Amino acid sequence: MAITTDFCSPRLPALFDRLLAAFRRGGEADFARLSRRAEIAALQAKSDAQLAELGLSRDRIVHHVFADRIWF
């Protein structure tokens, strides 16, 4: 007489897939929020005169963008 047990419900892998997808979406959202690449690109696209109006020079853009995270 053989006894079989099914420890893994057919719905369990789908549940883990949805859980991992939710964590992935949350991580991507946090990464996008913390990424400052878009802000740097927008400032680099400005002319030197526009940057001067903002009180920036081209070589200080990265320092300006990360000023709240890193003390230079």
All heavy atoms as TSV, in Angstrom:
chain	resi	resn	atom	element	x	y	z
A	1	MET	N	N	0.845	-1.163	0.000
A	1	MET	CA	C	0.000	0.000	0.000
A	1	MET	C	C	0.897	1.234	0.000
A	1	MET	O	O	1.769	1.387	0.833
A	1	MET	CB	C	-0.886	0.005	1.243
A	1	MET	CG	C	-1.708	1.245	1.283
A	1	MET	SD	S	-2.510	1.586	2.835
A	1	MET	CE	C	-3.816	0.461	2.937
A	2	ALA	N	N	0.686	2.105	-0.940
A	2	ALA	CA	C	1.485	3.322	-1.066
A	2	ALA	C	C	0.692	4.503	-0.539
A	2	ALA	O	O	-0.493	4.651	-0.817
A	2	ALA	CB	C	1.842	3.564	-2.520
A	3	ILE	N	N	1.370	5.287	0.237
A	3	ILE	CA	C	0.751	6.496	0.768
A	3	ILE	C	C	1.417	7.678	0.083
A	3	ILE	O	O	2.643	7.809	0.095
A	3	ILE	CB	C	0.923	6.600	2.286
A	3	ILE	CG1	C	0.259	5.415	2.965
A	3	ILE	CG2	C	0.380	7.918	2.789
A	3	ILE	CD1	C	0.507	5.375	4.454
A	4	THR	N	N	0.639	8.501	-0.520
A	4	THR	CA	C	1.191	9.702	-1.162
A	4	THR	C	C	0.683	10.923	-0.413
A	4	THR	O	O	-0.463	10.971	0.029
A	4	THR	CB	C	0.771	9.797	-2.635
A	4	THR	OG1	O	-0.647	9.863	-2.703
A	4	THR	CG2	C	1.287	8.601	-3.415
A	5	THR	N	N	1.557	11.835	-0.271
A	5	THR	CA	C	1.172	13.106	0.344
A	5	THR	C	C	1.574	14.220	-0.599
A	5	THR	O	O	2.622	14.166	-1.241
A	5	THR	CB	C	1.863	13.313	1.703
A	5	THR	OG1	O	3.264	13.243	1.516
A	5	THR	CG2	C	1.414	12.262	2.707
A	6	ASP	N	N	0.749	15.180	-0.705
A	6	ASP	CA	C	1.028	16.325	-1.567
A	6	ASP	C	C	1.229	17.544	-0.676
A	6	ASP	O	O	0.283	18.121	-0.172
A	6	ASP	CB	C	-0.138	16.539	-2.534
A	6	ASP	CG	C	0.166	17.611	-3.550
A	6	ASP	OD1	O	1.349	17.999	-3.655
A	6	ASP	OD2	O	-0.761	18.055	-4.228
A	7	PHE	N	N	2.499	17.879	-0.476
A	7	PHE	CA	C	2.806	19.006	0.389
A	7	PHE	C	C	2.656	20.343	-0.330
A	7	PHE	O	O	2.606	21.381	0.290
A	7	PHE	CB	C	4.235	18.900	0.931
A	7	PHE	CG	C	4.399	17.797	1.918
A	7	PHE	CD1	C	5.094	16.659	1.575
A	7	PHE	CD2	C	3.850	17.894	3.177
A	7	PHE	CE1	C	5.246	15.639	2.487
A	7	PHE	CE2	C	3.993	16.869	4.094
A	7	PHE	CZ	C	4.696	15.724	3.747
A	8	CYS	N	N	2.628	20.291	-1.620
A	8	CYS	CA	C	2.603	21.528	-2.401
A	8	CYS	C	C	1.283	21.627	-3.151
A	8	CYS	O	O	1.042	20.902	-4.101
A	8	CYS	CB	C	3.775	21.555	-3.365
A	8	CYS	SG	S	3.904	23.108	-4.235
A	9	SER	N	N	0.465	22.515	-2.719
A	9	SER	CA	C	-0.798	22.757	-3.397
A	9	SER	C	C	-0.514	23.375	-4.756
A	9	SER	O	O	0.461	24.110	-4.918
A	9	SER	CB	C	-1.644	23.711	-2.556
A	9	SER	OG	O	-2.725	24.195	-3.295
A	10	PRO	N	N	-1.340	23.106	-5.757
A	10	PRO	CA	C	-1.112	23.733	-7.066
A	10	PRO	C	C	-1.177	25.263	-7.014
A	10	PRO	O	O	-0.605	25.943	-7.844
A	10	PRO	CB	C	-2.241	23.191	-7.931
A	10	PRO	CG	C	-2.824	22.049	-7.199
A	10	PRO	CD	C	-2.443	22.194	-5.768
A	11	ARG	N	N	-1.856	25.801	-6.016
A	11	ARG	CA	C	-1.963	27.253	-5.910
A	11	ARG	C	C	-0.759	27.876	-5.228
A	11	ARG	O	O	-0.521	29.066	-5.343
A	11	ARG	CB	C	-3.224	27.620	-5.134
A	11	ARG	CG	C	-4.499	27.252	-5.858
A	11	ARG	CD	C	-5.674	27.627	-5.047
A	11	ARG	NE	N	-5.627	26.875	-3.789
A	11	ARG	CZ	C	-6.651	26.724	-2.981
A	11	ARG	NH1	N	-7.797	27.290	-3.246
A	11	ARG	NH2	N	-6.545	26.028	-1.879
A	12	LEU	N	N	0.030	27.086	-4.509
A	12	LEU	CA	C	1.163	27.620	-3.750
A	12	LEU	C	C	2.241	28.247	-4.639
A	12	LEU	O	O	2.689	29.366	-4.351
A	12	LEU	CB	C	1.746	26.535	-2.860
A	12	LEU	CG	C	2.623	26.981	-1.709
A	12	LEU	CD1	C	1.898	27.988	-0.839
A	12	LEU	CD2	C	3.051	25.800	-0.886
A	13	PRO	N	N	2.685	27.614	-5.716
A	13	PRO	CA	C	3.680	28.286	-6.569
A	13	PRO	C	C	3.165	29.598	-7.165
A	13	PRO	O	O	3.922	30.560	-7.284
A	13	PRO	CB	C	3.965	27.265	-7.676
A	13	PRO	CG	C	3.625	25.953	-7.068
A	13	PRO	CD	C	2.478	26.233	-6.135
A	14	ALA	N	N	1.902	29.639	-7.515
A	14	ALA	CA	C	1.331	30.881	-8.056
A	14	ALA	C	C	1.335	31.974	-6.989
A	14	ALA	O	O	1.577	33.145	-7.291
A	14	ALA	CB	C	-0.078	30.637	-8.571
A	15	LEU	N	N	1.082	31.595	-5.749
A	15	LEU	CA	C	1.112	32.562	-4.650
A	15	LEU	C	C	2.515	33.136	-4.482
A	15	LEU	O	O	2.692	34.346	-4.330
A	15	LEU	CB	C	0.649	31.902	-3.351
A	15	LEU	CG	C	0.729	32.757	-2.098
A	15	LEU	CD1	C	-0.262	33.916	-2.181
A	15	LEU	CD2	C	0.464	31.915	-0.868
A	16	PHE	N	N	3.533	32.269	-4.520
A	16	PHE	CA	C	4.912	32.743	-4.410
A	16	PHE	C	C	5.286	33.634	-5.590
A	16	PHE	O	O	5.986	34.633	-5.420
A	16	PHE	CB	C	5.887	31.569	-4.311
A	16	PHE	CG	C	5.875	30.898	-2.965
A	16	PHE	CD1	C	5.719	29.532	-2.863
A	16	PHE	CD2	C	6.020	31.635	-1.804
A	16	PHE	CE1	C	5.707	28.911	-1.630
A	16	PHE	CE2	C	6.012	31.027	-0.561
A	16	PHE	CZ	C	5.856	29.653	-0.473
A	17	ASP	N	N	4.836	33.286	-6.776
A	17	ASP	CA	C	5.112	34.118	-7.952
A	17	ASP	C	C	4.517	35.508	-7.785
A	17	ASP	O	O	5.156	36.513	-8.101
A	17	ASP	CB	C	4.572	33.471	-9.220
A	17	ASP	CG	C	5.379	32.257	-9.648
A	17	ASP	OD1	O	6.537	32.122	-9.183
A	17	ASP	OD2	O	4.849	31.446	-10.433
A	18	ARG	N	N	3.287	35.581	-7.301
A	18	ARG	CA	C	2.656	36.887	-7.102
A	18	ARG	C	C	3.374	37.676	-6.012
A	18	ARG	O	O	3.544	38.891	-6.112
A	18	ARG	CB	C	1.175	36.711	-6.750
A	18	ARG	CG	C	0.325	36.304	-7.923
A	18	ARG	CD	C	-1.157	36.466	-7.645
A	18	ARG	NE	N	-1.620	35.874	-6.403
A	18	ARG	CZ	C	-2.067	34.619	-6.275
A	18	ARG	NH1	N	-2.119	33.829	-7.308
A	18	ARG	NH2	N	-2.464	34.174	-5.105
A	19	LEU	N	N	3.796	36.992	-4.960
A	19	LEU	CA	C	4.508	37.649	-3.870
A	19	LEU	C	C	5.845	38.222	-4.361
A	19	LEU	O	O	6.188	39.373	-4.074
A	19	LEU	CB	C	4.742	36.674	-2.720
A	19	LEU	CG	C	5.414	37.226	-1.478
A	19	LEU	CD1	C	4.550	38.301	-0.835
A	19	LEU	CD2	C	5.681	36.109	-0.490
A	20	LEU	N	N	6.596	37.426	-5.112
A	20	LEU	CA	C	7.865	37.904	-5.646
A	20	LEU	C	C	7.665	39.055	-6.633
A	20	LEU	O	O	8.446	40.009	-6.649
A	20	LEU	CB	C	8.619	36.758	-6.321
A	20	LEU	CG	C	9.215	35.726	-5.374
A	20	LEU	CD1	C	9.828	34.573	-6.160
A	20	LEU	CD2	C	10.230	36.341	-4.446
A	21	ALA	N	N	6.619	38.985	-7.434
A	21	ALA	CA	C	6.327	40.069	-8.371
A	21	ALA	C	C	6.003	41.358	-7.618
A	21	ALA	O	O	6.418	42.449	-8.027
A	21	ALA	CB	C	5.173	39.682	-9.285
A	22	ALA	N	N	5.283	41.242	-6.505
A	22	ALA	CA	C	4.956	42.427	-5.703
A	22	ALA	C	C	6.225	43.042	-5.112
A	22	ALA	O	O	6.392	44.268	-5.118
A	22	ALA	CB	C	3.972	42.062	-4.601
A	23	PHE	N	N	7.132	42.207	-4.601
A	23	PHE	CA	C	8.396	42.721	-4.062
A	23	PHE	C	C	9.219	43.379	-5.169
A	23	PHE	O	O	9.850	44.409	-4.967
A	23	PHE	CB	C	9.215	41.605	-3.413
A	23	PHE	CG	C	8.782	41.285	-2.018
A	23	PHE	CD1	C	8.400	40.001	-1.680
A	23	PHE	CD2	C	8.760	42.260	-1.033
A	23	PHE	CE1	C	7.996	39.695	-0.399
A	23	PHE	CE2	C	8.370	41.970	0.252
A	23	PHE	CZ	C	7.985	40.683	0.573
A	24	ARG	N	N	9.213	42.779	-6.345
A	24	ARG	CA	C	9.973	43.333	-7.464
A	24	ARG	C	C	9.436	44.703	-7.867
A	24	ARG	O	O	10.201	45.638	-8.083
A	24	ARG	CB	C	9.911	42.372	-8.652
A	24	ARG	CG	C	10.870	42.726	-9.752
A	24	ARG	CD	C	10.858	41.688	-10.885
A	24	ARG	NE	N	11.072	40.346	-10.404
A	24	ARG	CZ	C	10.173	39.349	-10.512
A	24	ARG	NH1	N	9.020	39.560	-11.095
A	24	ARG	NH2	N	10.442	38.151	-10.052
A	25	ARG	N	N	8.101	44.816	-7.947
A	25	ARG	CA	C	7.510	46.113	-8.305
A	25	ARG	C	C	7.839	47.167	-7.257
A	25	ARG	O	O	8.145	48.316	-7.582
A	25	ARG	CB	C	5.997	45.972	-8.459
A	25	ARG	CG	C	5.559	45.354	-9.755
A	25	ARG	CD	C	4.068	45.475	-9.951
A	25	ARG	NE	N	3.283	44.989	-8.838
A	25	ARG	CZ	C	2.857	43.727	-8.677
A	25	ARG	NH1	N	3.140	42.828	-9.589
A	25	ARG	NH2	N	2.144	43.388	-7.634
A	26	GLY	N	N	7.784	46.797	-5.984
A	26	GLY	CA	C	8.111	47.737	-4.916
A	26	GLY	C	C	9.561	48.165	-4.971
A	26	GLY	O	O	9.884	49.338	-4.784
A	27	GLY	N	N	10.452	47.226	-5.240
A	27	GLY	CA	C	11.876	47.553	-5.345
A	27	GLY	C	C	12.161	48.452	-6.524
A	27	GLY	O	O	12.961	49.386	-6.425
A	28	GLU	N	N	11.505	48.190	-7.650
A	28	GLU	CA	C	11.700	49.036	-8.824
A	28	GLU	C	C	11.184	50.446	-8.575
A	28	GLU	O	O	11.794	51.420	-9.009
A	28	GLU	CB	C	11.007	48.422	-10.032
A	28	GLU	CG	C	11.691	47.175	-10.546
A	28	GLU	CD	C	10.880	46.437	-11.593
A	28	GLU	OE1	O	9.735	46.862	-11.872
A	28	GLU	OE2	O	11.388	45.443	-12.123
A	29	ALA	N	N	10.073	50.560	-7.867
A	29	ALA	CA	C	9.529	51.885	-7.556
A	29	ALA	C	C	10.481	52.655	-6.643
A	29	ALA	O	O	10.715	53.853	-6.851
A	29	ALA	CB	C	8.158	51.755	-6.912
A	30	ASP	N	N	11.038	51.980	-5.646
A	30	ASP	CA	C	11.989	52.643	-4.757
A	30	ASP	C	C	13.251	53.055	-5.502
A	30	ASP	O	O	13.779	54.143	-5.296
A	30	ASP	CB	C	12.370	51.733	-3.591
A	30	ASP	CG	C	11.314	51.697	-2.517
A	30	ASP	OD1	O	10.452	52.596	-2.503
A	30	ASP	OD2	O	11.338	50.769	-1.692
A	31	PHE	N	N	13.725	52.175	-6.371
A	31	PHE	CA	C	14.927	52.490	-7.131
A	31	PHE	C	C	14.695	53.704	-8.036
A	31	PHE	O	O	15.543	54.582	-8.139
A	31	PHE	CB	C	15.361	51.287	-7.966
A	31	PHE	CG	C	16.634	51.513	-8.711
A	31	PHE	CD1	C	17.849	51.535	-8.052
A	31	PHE	CD2	C	16.627	51.723	-10.073
A	31	PHE	CE1	C	19.022	51.761	-8.729
A	31	PHE	CE2	C	17.797	51.944	-10.765
A	31	PHE	CZ	C	19.001	51.960	-10.092
A	32	ALA	N	N	13.536	53.748	-8.668
A	32	ALA	CA	C	13.218	54.881	-9.540
A	32	ALA	C	C	13.112	56.170	-8.737
A	32	ALA	O	O	13.551	57.236	-9.179
A	32	ALA	CB	C	11.922	54.622	-10.294
A	33	ARG	N	N	12.558	56.067	-7.547
A	33	ARG	CA	C	12.411	57.254	-6.709
A	33	ARG	C	C	13.771	57.753	-6.237
A	33	ARG	O	O	14.028	58.960	-6.179
A	33	ARG	CB	C	11.534	56.915	-5.504
A	33	ARG	CG	C	11.297	58.078	-4.568
A	33	ARG	CD	C	10.426	57.681	-3.404
A	33	ARG	NE	N	10.900	56.541	-2.661
A	33	ARG	CZ	C	11.814	56.603	-1.692
A	33	ARG	NH1	N	12.347	57.758	-1.367
A	33	ARG	NH2	N	12.196	55.522	-1.054
A	34	LEU	N	N	14.644	56.827	-5.904
A	34	LEU	CA	C	15.952	57.224	-5.390
A	34	LEU	C	C	16.936	57.594	-6.495
A	34	LEU	O	O	17.940	58.247	-6.244
A	34	LEU	CB	C	16.539	56.084	-4.553
A	34	LEU	CG	C	15.783	55.765	-3.273
A	34	LEU	CD1	C	16.397	54.554	-2.592
A	34	LEU	CD2	C	15.774	56.951	-2.342
A	35	SER	N	N	16.648	57.182	-7.696
A	35	SER	CA	C	17.544	57.479	-8.799
A	35	SER	C	C	17.453	58.969	-9.134
A	35	SER	O	O	16.381	59.538	-9.250
A	35	SER	CB	C	17.173	56.661	-10.024
A	35	SER	OG	O	17.955	57.035	-11.118
A	36	ARG	N	N	18.563	59.548	-9.332
A	36	ARG	CA	C	18.583	60.981	-9.615
A	36	ARG	C	C	19.108	61.261	-11.015
A	36	ARG	O	O	19.425	62.380	-11.352
A	36	ARG	CB	C	19.428	61.678	-8.573
A	36	ARG	CG	C	18.887	61.301	-7.190
A	36	ARG	CD	C	19.204	62.238	-6.186
A	36	ARG	NE	N	18.654	61.743	-4.921
A	36	ARG	CZ	C	18.638	62.452	-3.851
A	36	ARG	NH1	N	19.114	63.655	-3.867
A	36	ARG	NH2	N	18.136	61.967	-2.748
A	37	ARG	N	N	19.174	60.207	-11.797
A	37	ARG	CA	C	19.709	60.334	-13.146
A	37	ARG	C	C	18.893	61.313	-13.988
A	37	ARG	O	O	19.453	62.095	-14.749
A	37	ARG	CB	C	19.740	58.965	-13.815
A	37	ARG	CG	C	20.392	58.987	-15.171
A	37	ARG	CD	C	20.540	57.616	-15.715
A	37	ARG	NE	N	21.446	56.886	-14.848
A	37	ARG	CZ	C	21.749	55.620	-15.000
A	37	ARG	NH1	N	21.217	54.932	-15.969
A	37	ARG	NH2	N	22.584	55.019	-14.187
A	38	ALA	N	N	17.582	61.280	-13.850
A	38	ALA	CA	C	16.726	62.175	-14.642
A	38	ALA	C	C	16.975	63.633	-14.274
A	38	ALA	O	O	17.013	64.503	-15.150
A	38	ALA	CB	C	15.260	61.812	-14.435
A	39	GLU	N	N	17.143	63.900	-12.995
A	39	GLU	CA	C	17.398	65.281	-12.561
A	39	GLU	C	C	18.752	65.774	-13.068
A	39	GLU	O	O	18.879	66.918	-13.529
A	39	GLU	CB	C	17.350	65.368	-11.035
A	39	GLU	CG	C	17.454	66.767	-10.503
A	39	GLU	CD	C	17.341	66.839	-8.993
A	39	GLU	OE1	O	17.083	65.812	-8.341
A	39	GLU	OE2	O	17.521	67.948	-8.463
A	40	ILE	N	N	19.747	64.900	-13.024
A	40	ILE	CA	C	21.067	65.262	-13.536
A	40	ILE	C	C	20.991	65.533	-15.033
A	40	ILE	O	O	21.539	66.521	-15.533
A	40	ILE	CB	C	22.097	64.157	-13.224
A	40	ILE	CG1	C	22.358	64.108	-11.712
A	40	ILE	CG2	C	23.402	64.394	-13.974
A	40	ILE	CD1	C	23.183	62.923	-11.274
A	41	ALA	N	N	20.290	64.674	-15.766
A	41	ALA	CA	C	20.166	64.844	-17.218
A	41	ALA	C	C	19.440	66.148	-17.559
A	41	ALA	O	O	19.818	66.846	-18.506
A	41	ALA	CB	C	19.438	63.660	-17.822
A	42	ALA	N	N	18.411	66.469	-16.787
A	42	ALA	CA	C	17.672	67.710	-17.043
A	42	ALA	C	C	18.562	68.929	-16.817
A	42	ALA	O	O	18.507	69.898	-17.587
A	42	ALA	CB	C	16.442	67.779	-16.150
A	43	LEU	N	N	19.374	68.897	-15.770
A	43	LEU	CA	C	20.267	70.026	-15.514
A	43	LEU	C	C	21.386	70.099	-16.548
A	43	LEU	O	O	21.776	71.192	-16.960
A	43	LEU	CB	C	20.849	69.931	-14.107
A	43	LEU	CG	C	19.878	70.237	-12.967
A	43	LEU	CD1	C	20.495	69.906	-11.626
A	43	LEU	CD2	C	19.435	71.684	-13.012
A	44	GLN	N	N	21.878	68.961	-16.981
A	44	GLN	CA	C	22.934	68.966	-17.997
A	44	GLN	C	C	22.422	69.451	-19.347
A	44	GLN	O	O	23.195	69.959	-20.156
A	44	GLN	CB	C	23.550	67.575	-18.134
A	44	GLN	CG	C	24.427	67.208	-16.965
A	44	GLN	CD	C	24.967	65.800	-17.069
A	44	GLN	OE1	O	24.436	64.959	-17.776
A	44	GLN	NE2	N	26.044	65.541	-16.326
A	45	ALA	N	N	21.125	69.300	-19.586
A	45	ALA	CA	C	20.538	69.751	-20.852
A	45	ALA	C	C	20.381	71.267	-20.902
A	45	ALA	O	O	20.216	71.837	-21.976
A	45	ALA	CB	C	19.180	69.086	-21.062
A	46	LYS	N	N	20.457	71.929	-19.772
A	46	LYS	CA	C	20.329	73.385	-19.732
A	46	LYS	C	C	21.603	74.048	-20.246
A	46	LYS	O	O	22.681	73.474	-20.202
A	46	LYS	CB	C	20.040	73.854	-18.308
A	46	LYS	CG	C	18.685	73.411	-17.782
A	46	LYS	CD	C	18.449	73.989	-16.418
A	46	LYS	CE	C	17.122	73.553	-15.842
A	46	LYS	NZ	N	15.972	74.092	-16.528
A	47	SER	N	N	21.444	75.256	-20.691
A	47	SER	CA	C	22.608	76.019	-21.164
A	47	SER	C	C	23.373	76.550	-19.955
A	47	SER	O	O	22.875	76.566	-18.826
A	47	SER	CB	C	22.151	77.173	-22.046
A	47	SER	OG	O	21.473	78.141	-21.271
A	48	ASP	N	N	24.579	77.018	-20.211
A	48	ASP	CA	C	25.395	77.574	-19.133
A	48	ASP	C	C	24.739	78.812	-18.522
A	48	ASP	O	O	24.831	79.044	-17.323
A	48	ASP	CB	C	26.792	77.905	-19.637
A	48	ASP	CG	C	27.612	76.650	-19.910
A	48	ASP	OD1	O	27.301	75.601	-19.317
A	48	ASP	OD2	O	28.568	76.737	-20.707
A	49	ALA	N	N	24.048	79.585	-19.358
A	49	ALA	CA	C	23.360	80.775	-18.851
A	49	ALA	C	C	22.209	80.385	-17.924
A	49	ALA	O	O	22.007	81.011	-16.873
A	49	ALA	CB	C	22.838	81.609	-20.015
A	50	GLN	N	N	21.469	79.348	-18.303
A	50	GLN	CA	C	20.364	78.892	-17.444
A	50	GLN	C	C	20.895	78.342	-16.126
A	50	GLN	O	O	20.303	78.563	-15.064
A	50	GLN	CB	C	19.541	77.830	-18.161
A	50	GLN	CG	C	18.737	78.355	-19.322
A	50	GLN	CD	C	18.113	77.236	-20.132
A	50	GLN	OE1	O	18.710	76.176	-20.309
A	50	GLN	NE2	N	16.914	77.491	-20.623
A	51	LEU	N	N	21.999	77.619	-16.191
A	51	LEU	CA	C	22.601	77.103	-14.954
A	51	LEU	C	C	23.090	78.245	-14.071
A	51	LEU	O	O	22.945	78.198	-12.851
A	51	LEU	CB	C	23.751	76.157	-15.275
A	51	LEU	CG	C	23.368	74.798	-15.849
A	51	LEU	CD1	C	24.615	74.027	-16.260
A	51	LEU	CD2	C	22.544	73.999	-14.861
A	52	ALA	N	N	23.641	79.277	-14.685
A	52	ALA	CA	C	24.110	80.429	-13.915
A	52	ALA	C	C	22.949	81.117	-13.202
A	52	ALA	O	O	23.099	81.582	-12.070
A	52	ALA	CB	C	24.829	81.407	-14.834
A	53	GLU	N	N	21.787	81.166	-13.848
A	53	GLU	CA	C	20.602	81.740	-13.196
A	53	GLU	C	C	20.210	80.938	-11.964
A	53	GLU	O	O	19.671	81.488	-11.003
A	53	GLU	CB	C	19.429	81.775	-14.172
A	53	GLU	CG	C	19.559	82.801	-15.270
A	53	GLU	CD	C	18.418	82.722	-16.274
A	53	GLU	OE1	O	17.454	81.960	-16.030
A	53	GLU	OE2	O	18.497	83.413	-17.304
A	54	LEU	N	N	20.458	79.632	-12.007
A	54	LEU	CA	C	20.153	78.773	-10.860
A	54	LEU	C	C	21.268	78.790	-9.821
A	54	LEU	O	O	21.139	78.177	-8.760
A	54	LEU	CB	C	19.930	77.331	-11.333
A	54	LEU	CG	C	18.745	77.089	-12.250
A	54	LEU	CD1	C	18.759	75.660	-12.774
A	54	LEU	CD2	C	17.449	77.362	-11.507
A	55	GLY	N	N	22.352	79.467	-10.144
A	55	GLY	CA	C	23.486	79.531	-9.222
A	55	GLY	C	C	24.357	78.298	-9.288
A	55	GLY	O	O	25.022	77.946	-8.310
A	56	LEU	N	N	24.357	77.623	-10.443
A	56	LEU	CA	C	25.139	76.397	-10.619
A	56	LEU	C	C	26.133	76.552	-11.745
A	56	LEU	O	O	25.925	77.324	-12.667
A	56	LEU	CB	C	24.221	75.219	-10.986
A	56	LEU	CG	C	23.306	74.669	-9.917
A	56	LEU	CD1	C	22.370	73.636	-10.512
A	56	LEU	CD2	C	24.120	74.044	-8.812
A	57	SER	N	N	27.190	75.802	-11.644
A	57	SER	CA	C	28.086	75.654	-12.781
A	57	SER	C	C	27.998	74.192	-13.215
A	57	SER	O	O	27.566	73.324	-12.455
A	57	SER	CB	C	29.520	76.025	-12.409
A	57	SER	OG	O	29.989	75.190	-11.386
A	58	ARG	N	N	28.391	73.911	-14.432
A	58	ARG	CA	C	28.229	72.578	-14.996
A	58	ARG	C	C	28.973	71.511	-14.181
A	58	ARG	O	O	28.507	70.399	-14.028
A	58	ARG	CB	C	28.701	72.583	-16.444
A	58	ARG	CG	C	28.237	71.384	-17.212
A	58	ARG	CD	C	28.284	71.598	-18.693
A	58	ARG	NE	N	27.415	72.654	-19.188
A	58	ARG	CZ	C	26.093	72.518	-19.378
A	58	ARG	NH1	N	25.503	71.397	-19.098
A	58	ARG	NH2	N	25.388	73.523	-19.841
A	59	ASP	N	N	30.110	71.871	-13.634
A	59	ASP	CA	C	30.888	70.889	-12.877
A	59	ASP	C	C	30.322	70.638	-11.470
A	59	ASP	O	O	30.780	69.734	-10.781
A	59	ASP	CB	C	32.351	71.309	-12.792
A	59	ASP	CG	C	32.539	72.620	-12.051
A	59	ASP	OD1	O	31.588	73.418	-12.019
A	59	ASP	OD2	O	33.636	72.836	-11.519
A	60	ARG	N	N	29.332	71.390	-11.048
A	60	ARG	CA	C	28.743	71.202	-9.717
A	60	ARG	C	C	27.347	70.588	-9.761
A	60	ARG	O	O	26.671	70.519	-8.736
A	60	ARG	CB	C	28.670	72.542	-8.988
A	60	ARG	CG	C	29.995	73.240	-8.777
A	60	ARG	CD	C	30.939	72.507	-7.886
A	60	ARG	NE	N	30.381	72.396	-6.548
A	60	ARG	CZ	C	30.926	71.702	-5.563
A	60	ARG	NH1	N	32.033	71.050	-5.758
A	60	ARG	NH2	N	30.374	71.636	-4.390
A	61	ILE	N	N	26.901	70.132	-10.926
A	61	ILE	CA	C	25.547	69.578	-11.049
A	61	ILE	C	C	25.371	68.356	-10.148
A	61	ILE	O	O	24.406	68.270	-9.382
A	61	ILE	CB	C	25.222	69.232	-12.520
A	61	ILE	CG1	C	25.058	70.509	-13.326
A	61	ILE	CG2	C	23.969	68.374	-12.620
A	61	ILE	CD1	C	24.866	70.279	-14.815
A	62	VAL	N	N	26.286	67.416	-10.218
A	62	VAL	CA	C	26.155	66.192	-9.415
A	62	VAL	C	C	26.196	66.517	-7.931
A	62	VAL	O	O	25.420	65.972	-7.141
A	62	VAL	CB	C	27.253	65.178	-9.795
A	62	VAL	CG1	C	27.207	63.956	-8.882
A	62	VAL	CG2	C	27.101	64.759	-11.251
A	63	HIS	N	N	27.059	67.439	-7.547
A	63	HIS	CA	C	27.130	67.848	-6.144
A	63	HIS	C	C	25.801	68.456	-5.695
A	63	HIS	O	O	25.341	68.201	-4.580
A	63	HIS	CB	C	28.257	68.866	-5.940
A	63	HIS	CG	C	29.598	68.327	-6.268
A	63	HIS	ND1	N	30.363	67.654	-5.366
A	63	HIS	CD2	C	30.304	68.344	-7.425
A	63	HIS	CE1	C	31.498	67.285	-5.927
A	63	HIS	NE2	N	31.489	67.690	-7.190
A	64	HIS	N	N	25.204	69.256	-6.550
A	64	HIS	CA	C	23.923	69.884	-6.236
A	64	HIS	C	C	22.812	68.845	-6.082
A	64	HIS	O	O	22.018	68.898	-5.142
A	64	HIS	CB	C	23.560	70.891	-7.328
A	64	HIS	CG	C	22.178	71.443	-7.200
A	64	HIS	ND1	N	21.836	72.367	-6.234
A	64	HIS	CD2	C	21.045	71.186	-7.898
A	64	HIS	CE1	C	20.554	72.658	-6.357
A	64	HIS	NE2	N	20.044	71.955	-7.358
A	65	VAL	N	N	22.767	67.881	-7.002
A	65	VAL	CA	C	21.693	66.880	-6.990
A	65	VAL	C	C	21.794	65.976	-5.766
A	65	VAL	O	O	20.782	65.629	-5.155
A	65	VAL	CB	C	21.720	66.049	-8.298
A	65	VAL	CG1	C	20.764	64.878	-8.218
A	65	VAL	CG2	C	21.381	66.930	-9.489
A	66	PHE	N	N	23.002	65.625	-5.365
A	66	PHE	CA	C	23.182	64.712	-4.234
A	66	PHE	C	C	23.503	65.436	-2.925
A	66	PHE	O	O	23.908	64.793	-1.958
A	66	PHE	CB	C	24.291	63.708	-4.546
A	66	PHE	CG	C	23.876	62.667	-5.528
A	66	PHE	CD1	C	24.218	62.780	-6.859
A	66	PHE	CD2	C	23.132	61.577	-5.125
A	66	PHE	CE1	C	23.833	61.833	-7.781
A	66	PHE	CE2	C	22.746	60.612	-6.023
A	66	PHE	CZ	C	23.101	60.731	-7.358
A	67	ALA	N	N	23.295	66.727	-2.875
A	67	ALA	CA	C	23.666	67.497	-1.682
A	67	ALA	C	C	22.939	67.035	-0.422
A	67	ALA	O	O	23.487	67.104	0.675
A	67	ALA	CB	C	23.407	68.980	-1.915
A	68	ASP	N	N	21.720	66.545	-0.546
A	68	ASP	CA	C	20.987	66.106	0.640
A	68	ASP	C	C	21.392	64.710	1.096
A	68	ASP	O	O	21.073	64.307	2.209
A	68	ASP	CB	C	19.475	66.152	0.374
A	68	ASP	CG	C	19.049	65.180	-0.697
A	68	ASP	OD1	O	19.838	64.917	-1.622
A	68	ASP	OD2	O	17.908	64.682	-0.620
A	69	ARG	N	N	22.097	63.961	0.271
A	69	ARG	CA	C	22.495	62.594	0.615
A	69	ARG	C	C	23.953	62.475	1.000
A	69	ARG	O	O	24.320	61.661	1.823
A	69	ARG	CB	C	22.241	61.657	-0.574
A	69	ARG	CG	C	20.824	61.649	-1.051
A	69	ARG	CD	C	19.936	60.877	-0.174
A	69	ARG	NE	N	19.948	59.495	-0.611
A	69	ARG	CZ	C	19.471	58.523	0.113
A	69	ARG	NH1	N	18.971	58.764	1.274
A	69	ARG	NH2	N	19.519	57.297	-0.314
A	70	ILE	N	N	24.797	63.293	0.373
A	70	ILE	CA	C	26.234	63.192	0.575
A	70	ILE	C	C	26.762	64.590	0.844
A	70	ILE	O	O	26.456	65.533	0.126
A	70	ILE	CB	C	26.927	62.594	-0.659
A	70	ILE	CG1	C	26.393	61.203	-0.954
A	70	ILE	CG2	C	28.430	62.547	-0.459
A	70	ILE	CD1	C	26.865	60.627	-2.266
A	71	TRP	N	N	27.580	64.713	1.855
A	71	TRP	CA	C	28.176	65.996	2.147
A	71	TRP	C	C	29.511	66.080	1.443
A	71	TRP	O	O	30.401	65.273	1.623
A	71	TRP	CB	C	28.373	66.162	3.646
A	71	TRP	CG	C	28.891	67.489	4.018
A	71	TRP	CD1	C	28.225	68.667	3.978
A	71	TRP	CD2	C	30.212	67.789	4.467
A	71	TRP	NE1	N	29.034	69.683	4.379
A	71	TRP	CE2	C	30.265	69.173	4.682
A	71	TRP	CE3	C	31.337	67.032	4.696
A	71	TRP	CZ2	C	31.413	69.808	5.125
A	71	TRP	CZ3	C	32.475	67.656	5.135
A	71	TRP	CH2	C	32.513	69.035	5.346
A	72	PHE	N	N	29.663	67.064	0.573
A	72	PHE	CA	C	30.909	67.232	-0.202
A	72	PHE	C	C	31.723	68.340	0.399
A	72	PHE	O	O	31.359	69.407	0.591
A	72	PHE	CB	C	30.610	67.585	-1.660
A	72	PHE	CG	C	30.013	66.439	-2.428
A	72	PHE	CD1	C	28.672	66.385	-2.684
A	72	PHE	CD2	C	30.826	65.423	-2.870
A	72	PHE	CE1	C	28.134	65.340	-3.385
A	72	PHE	CE2	C	30.301	64.377	-3.581
A	72	PHE	CZ	C	28.955	64.331	-3.841
